[in-house]
Amino acid sequence: MSEAAVLRRVVIADDDPDIRALMVIAAERAGVEVVAAVDNGQAAFDAIEAGGIDLVVLDISMPVMSGLEVADRMRADSRFDATLILIVSASVQMLTDQRSVEVRSDRFIVKPFSPRQLAGTITEMLDGSDDA
C-alpha cells in the first residue's frame, strides 16, 4: 500500500453536468483525487493555479474560457510543465480541431466515451505510459 499512498490530483472541467459527473466517477474509479470538477475554463484554470495538479481533463467547448485556451495558458507557463492535459470533445468538433488538440494536449478522447475508457486513459497517463 505504500505506492498507493501517493494520491494523484486531478481537475475536471466540462460544462455539461451529466458528463462532468461521469468524468468524476471515472476519475475516482482510476483511484485519483478530484480536486475540482467545474463547468468553465476559467474555474479550471483557477483550480490549476492553486498548484499540485497532476492531470487536467478539459472539454474543448466551455463558457468563459475554452479547454484549448486553458491548455494554451498552461503550456505558456513553466509552472505547469509537469501537469498532463487530457482533452475530451464531441466527434465533429474533434475532426475540425484534431491537429490543434494534438499540439496542446498529451492525449485526447472523443465523446461519447465510457467511464471505463476514461478511467483507463487516466490511469495510463498517470502511470507514465506516455513515452517518457
Kinemage of the C-alpha trace (Angstrom):
@kinemage 1
@onewidth
@group {chain A} dominant
@subgroup {mainchain}
@vectorlist {calphas} color= white
{ca met a 1} P 0.000 0.000 0.000
{ca ser a 2} L 2.988 2.346 0.145
{ca glu a 3} L 2.737 3.098 -3.591
{ca ala a 4} L -0.997 3.749 -3.274
{ca ala a 5} L -0.269 6.345 -0.605
{ca val a 6} L 0.631 8.830 -3.365
{ca leu a 7} L -2.776 10.066 -4.456
{ca arg a 8} L -2.682 11.794 -7.823
{ca arg a 9} L -4.636 15.062 -8.063
{ca val a 10} L -6.955 15.850 -10.983
{ca val a 11} L -9.037 18.819 -12.160
{ca ile a 12} L -12.070 18.090 -14.354
{ca ala a 13} L -13.812 20.711 -16.493
{ca asp a 14} L -16.918 20.207 -18.613
{ca asp a 15} L -19.948 22.474 -18.900
{ca asp a 16} L -22.392 19.542 -19.170
{ca pro a 17} L -23.251 18.483 -15.595
{ca asp a 18} L -24.034 14.878 -16.593
{ca ile a 19} L -20.763 14.410 -18.455
{ca arg a 20} L -18.856 16.132 -15.641
{ca ala a 21} L -20.411 13.707 -13.127
{ca leu a 22} L -19.449 10.782 -15.383
{ca met a 23} L -15.881 12.109 -15.546
{ca val a 24} L -15.710 12.338 -11.757
{ca ile a 25} L -16.899 8.727 -11.440
{ca ala a 26} L -14.294 7.595 -13.980
{ca ala a 27} L -11.511 9.530 -12.245
{ca glu a 28} L -12.445 8.071 -8.870
{ca arg a 29} L -12.502 4.626 -10.470
{ca ala a 30} L -8.924 5.333 -11.598
{ca gly a 31} L -8.018 5.997 -7.953
{ca val a 32} L -7.278 9.718 -8.153
{ca glu a 33} L -8.362 12.651 -6.033
{ca val a 34} L -10.686 15.013 -7.894
{ca val a 35} L -9.587 18.398 -6.570
{ca ala a 36} L -12.162 20.332 -8.599
{ca ala a 37} L -14.975 19.473 -11.016
{ca val a 38} L -16.001 22.726 -12.682
{ca asp a 39} L -18.204 23.967 -15.509
{ca asn a 40} L -15.970 26.512 -17.252
{ca gly a 41} L -12.393 27.042 -18.314
{ca gln a 42} L -11.671 29.968 -16.016
{ca ala a 43} L -12.706 27.963 -12.936
{ca ala a 44} L -10.500 25.110 -14.170
{ca phe a 45} L -7.516 27.411 -14.609
{ca asp a 46} L -8.073 28.895 -11.148
{ca ala a 47} L -8.017 25.373 -9.654
{ca ile a 48} L -4.870 24.506 -11.622
{ca glu a 49} L -3.137 27.697 -10.454
{ca ala a 50} L -3.641 26.611 -6.843
{ca gly a 51} L -0.924 24.042 -7.619
{ca gly a 52} L -0.206 20.382 -7.087
{ca ile a 53} L -2.304 19.125 -10.005
{ca asp a 54} L -1.068 16.031 -11.862
{ca leu a 55} L -3.692 15.875 -14.627
{ca val a 56} L -6.326 18.185 -16.109
{ca val a 57} L -9.303 16.772 -18.021
{ca leu a 58} L -10.741 19.501 -20.254
{ca asp a 59} L -13.725 19.670 -22.563
{ca ile a 60} L -12.929 21.816 -25.596
{ca ser a 61} L -16.133 23.802 -25.709
{ca met a 62} L -16.857 25.602 -22.417
{ca pro a 63} L -18.025 29.064 -21.409
{ca val a 64} L -15.724 31.847 -20.184
{ca met a 65} L -12.566 30.081 -21.448
{ca ser a 66} L -12.404 27.043 -23.745
{ca gly a 67} L -10.421 23.931 -22.936
{ca leu a 68} L -7.954 24.858 -25.675
{ca glu a 69} L -7.454 28.298 -24.132
{ca val a 70} L -6.790 26.671 -20.746
{ca ala a 71} L -4.282 24.318 -22.384
{ca asp a 72} L -2.585 27.244 -24.140
{ca arg a 73} L -2.239 29.145 -20.866
{ca met a 74} L -0.826 26.063 -19.172
{ca arg a 75} L 1.681 25.383 -21.952
{ca ala a 76} L 2.853 29.013 -21.817
{ca asp a 77} L 3.572 28.789 -18.064
{ca ser a 78} L 6.513 26.667 -16.903
{ca arg a 79} L 4.825 26.063 -13.534
{ca phe a 80} L 2.609 23.553 -15.333
{ca asp a 81} L 5.281 21.709 -17.329
{ca ala a 82} L 4.706 18.512 -15.343
{ca thr a 83} L 0.902 18.722 -15.455
{ca leu a 84} L -0.660 16.370 -18.002
{ca ile a 85} L -3.558 17.524 -20.177
{ca leu a 86} L -6.337 15.237 -21.422
{ca ile a 87} L -8.807 16.893 -23.777
{ca val a 88} L -12.258 15.473 -24.493
{ca ser a 89} L -14.552 16.616 -27.250
{ca ala a 90} L -17.503 15.683 -29.416
{ca ser a 91} L -16.584 13.779 -32.587
{ca val a 92} L -17.476 16.509 -35.087
{ca gln a 93} L -15.558 19.123 -33.157
{ca met a 94} L -12.571 16.791 -32.808
{ca leu a 95} L -12.377 16.262 -36.563
{ca thr a 96} L -12.247 20.021 -37.052
{ca asp a 97} L -9.779 20.695 -34.235
{ca gln a 98} L -7.733 17.478 -34.169
{ca arg a 99} L -4.399 18.998 -35.179
{ca ser a 100} L -4.611 21.859 -32.713
{ca val a 101} L -5.762 19.474 -29.970
{ca glu a 102} L -2.818 17.135 -30.560
{ca val a 103} L -0.370 20.026 -30.172
{ca arg a 104} L -1.942 21.335 -26.961
{ca ser a 105} L -2.689 18.118 -25.091
{ca asp a 106} L -0.917 14.955 -24.008
{ca arg a 107} L -3.905 12.805 -25.036
{ca phe a 108} L -7.467 13.233 -26.210
{ca ile a 109} L -10.690 11.224 -26.121
{ca val a 110} L -13.668 11.633 -28.408
{ca lys a 111} L -17.162 11.813 -26.871
{ca pro a 112} L -19.092 9.728 -26.217
{ca phe a 113} L -16.743 7.674 -24.070
{ca ser a 114} L -17.360 5.069 -21.400
{ca pro a 115} L -16.312 5.614 -17.781
{ca arg a 116} L -14.098 2.527 -18.176
{ca gln a 117} L -12.329 4.074 -21.192
{ca leu a 118} L -11.753 7.374 -19.396
{ca ala a 119} L -10.579 5.646 -16.199
{ca gly a 120} L -8.159 3.553 -18.250
{ca thr a 121} L -6.778 6.596 -20.047
{ca ile a 122} L -6.321 8.492 -16.768
{ca thr a 123} L -4.504 5.502 -15.259
{ca glu a 124} L -2.256 5.091 -18.316
{ca met a 125} L -1.344 8.771 -18.355
{ca leu a 126} L -0.546 8.969 -14.654
{ca asp a 127} L 1.368 5.684 -14.669
{ca gly a 128} L 3.707 7.133 -17.280
{ca ser a 129} L 2.624 5.108 -20.301
{ca asp a 130} L 3.368 8.159 -22.443
{ca asp a 131} L 6.802 7.536 -23.980
{ca ala a 132} L 8.980 9.219 -21.353
